Amino acid sequence: MFRKEHLDIDYRRHVEYLQSTKRVLKDRLRKRFGTTRGEALWVRATHIYEDFVRDLPFTGGRKNLMAHSLYDSIMCFAYWEAMPEDQRESVEEFEETVGLVFNGDVAHARRKPEWLTANNAPLLRAIAPIGRAVLAWQNNKVRSGAWGKTWECRMSSVGDSTLHVELIGCPIVDFAKQHGYEHLMPAMCNPDHHSRTDFGMYLVRPQVESRGNALCDYYIMGDHTPIARASVATPDDKGFLVNSLPEGAQL
């Protein structure tokens, strides 16, 4: 999983994509373009990735616990850029690709025992203090300016059965704006709504930074909860999946 590709990047400052990401993207290229051409396009994508990473500000490297969210996203952009312009995936196809990279094949994921899912409220509540402790050092690095702009993550329990996460300062959004990929951001963000469905997790996200909000606002709960059943995510006019807490909802 962490075997180096020996890319032309500064490994003291940056990380490379995961091997699982490589497998997904190479498979997508092979199915779309055939084995020989797909392999050539993969090589092209890795060179584009190297160019992207060389210009990337330092955001903590491997010490950043969310590093692969950034670097694997950049590899997805490089994959899209490597395809011939008239044969690139549509935004919808690219969203499917990104979903496979970050979530795997959710359609065939095996559901975990119910006591191990987000419907187990005490288990979900226990995550918040652990998460705050793990992220405290990283958040201090961000606030102090020791790292370039990257996520500050705030985590808390809300009510009896909801985990609230705020992500502030998304470097993926910054990268997309710099390279003209804003139109692909729905494909980058929407797969979050299908993350860890095998653990019964349901996401209510009323704010998304790439839509112009100040932060990404995540309410994570079990998929059997009344709020989850009432807060169906629907696409807005830009293609972002959004939902909100029902008015007067008791968390």
N, C-alpha and C positions, 0 to 999 in steps of 0.2 A: 504493500500500500504506500509506503514511503520511499520506495526505491527511486533514486535520482535518475533523471533522464540525461543529466550532464548538458543542460541547456547553457546557452551563452547569456547568463544572467549573474548578478552578484548575489550569491547564496548567503552572504553575511547580512544582506538587507531585505532579501525577498525570498519567496517560496515558489515552488512550481505547483502545477495542477496535480490532483490526486490520480493514481493509476486507474481508479474506478471511472473518473471523468474521461480519461484517455480511451478506455474500453467503449464507453457509450458513444463518444463522438466518432471514433474510428468506425464503429459498427453502423452509425447513421450515414457516414460518408460512403461506406462500402455498399449499403443498400440503395443509396441514391445514385451513385456514379459508377458502381462496379469496383472490383477489387483493385485493379491496377491504378485507375484514375483516383479512386478514393484514397489510396496510400499516398499518391503524389500530393493530393490536396491536404492530407494530414500533415505532411512535411511542411507544406506552405503555411498551414495554420500555426505550427510550432515556431516558425520564423517570425510570423506576425506577433505571436505571443511574446517572444523575446524582445521585439521592438517596443511593444506596449509596456512591458515590465521595466525596461531600461529607463523610461520616462516617468515611471510611477514614483510618487513621493514615498519616503520611508514611513510605514505605519506600524512598526513593531516587529516585522518579520515573523519568525516562528513563535515569538513570545506573544503575539496577538492571538488570543483564543478563537477569534473569528476570521483569521487570515484566509482560510480556504473558502469562505463565503465570497471574499473579494477575488482571490486569484483564480478560483474555478469559474467565477463569472467572467473574468477577463478572458479565460480560455474559450468560453462559449462565444464571446464576441469575436475572438480571433477565428474560430471555426466558421462563424457566419461570414466574416470578411473574406475568408479564403475561397469560398465558393464563387464560381463565375457569377457576375452580377445578374445575368438573365436566368440563372438557374438556382438562385438562392431560395432557401426556405421562406415561406410566408411567415408572418408574425405568429400565426396559429401553429404552424409546424415547428417553429423555433421554440414556442412555449412548451410543446411536447418534448422537445429535446432537452430543454432546461429542466423540466420536471423529472426526466429520467436521470439526469446528472445529479440532482440534489435529493430526489425522493426515491429513486429506483422505480421499479414496476409496481406501482401501488395497486393496480388492478388485480395482481396475483399475490399481493402481500398477505401473509397469514396473520389473522387477528390474534393478539395476545390474550391470555386469560383476563377476564374482566377485572380481577383484583389488581392487575398490573396496568390497567388503562387509566386515562385521565378521568374516568367516571368514579374512580376511587378518590374521593375528595381529600381525605387526610394525606394520601400520598402526594397529591398535587400541591397541597399547602406546604408540605415539607420541602419542596423544591426551592421555594423563595429564599429562605435564609441561607441555604447552601449556595444558591446562585449568587446572592449578594456577596458572600464571603469570597467566592472564587473570582468574581469580577472586580472586587474592590481595587486590587493592584492595577489592573488594566485601566479602570476608570480614572485612577489617579494619574497614570501616564498620559491619558488623553487630556485631562483638565490642565495638567501642568505644561502642555505644549511639547513634551519630550518626543511625542510621535506626531506625525502629520495628521490631517483630518481623517479620523476613523470613528467607528461607532463608540459612543458611550452608552452603556446598557444599564437601565434601571429596572429592578425586578421587585415585585411585592405580591402579597396575597390580597385578594379583594373578596370580602364576603367569605362564604363557607366552601366554595368550590371553583374558584377562578384564580388563575395566575395572570398578573398584569405585567407586561414587559413593554418598556419604552426604549426604542432605538433612536439615538439622536446623532446626526451627522453621518450620512451614508456615503462612503467613498465610491460605491458602485454608481450612484447617481452622478457624482462629480465626474467619474470616468466617462459615463455615457454622454454627458453634456460636452465634454472636451472633444470627443471623437464623433459626435453626430449620431449617436445611437439612441436618442430619447424615444424614438418610435418603437424601439425594442423593449423598453422598460416594462410595459405590461407583461411581456413574456418572462421577464426576469422576476417580477414580483408575484404574479398570480399563482405559481406553484406552491407558494407558502400555504395556501389554503388547503393543499392536499398533503402537507407534511405530516408524517407519523400518524396517518389514519389507522395504521395497524395497532397503535397504542390508544385508539379512541379519542384522539385530540381534535378539537374543533376550534377554529380561529374566527374571532370577530375582530375586524380591523377597520375602525372608522377613519383613521388617518394614515396616509401613505406619503412619504417624503417625495417620491418621484411624481406624485400628482400635484405637488406644490405645497403640501402641508409641512409644518415645521419638524415633524418627526414621524416615525412609524409607531403606531399604537396597537399593541397586541393584547387581546383578552383571550386567554387560552383556557378551555374548559372541556369537559367530557361531552362526547357527541350525543349522549342520551339526556342531557340537561334540557329543561324547557327553553332556555335562552338560545341554545344551539338550534333547536327545532324551529324557533321563531325568527332567527337571524340568517336568512339565506343570502349568500353572497351573489350579487348580480353585477354585470359589467356596466361601467359608466360610459360616457360618450367617447372616452379615449381608450376603452378596452380594459381598464383596471377593474378587477373584481373587488367590490367594496360591500361592506355591510356595517351595521351599527347596532348598539344595544337597544332593545325595545324601550320605548318611553316608559319610565317608571319601573324599569326592571330591577329586581332585588337580587343583587349578586351574593 
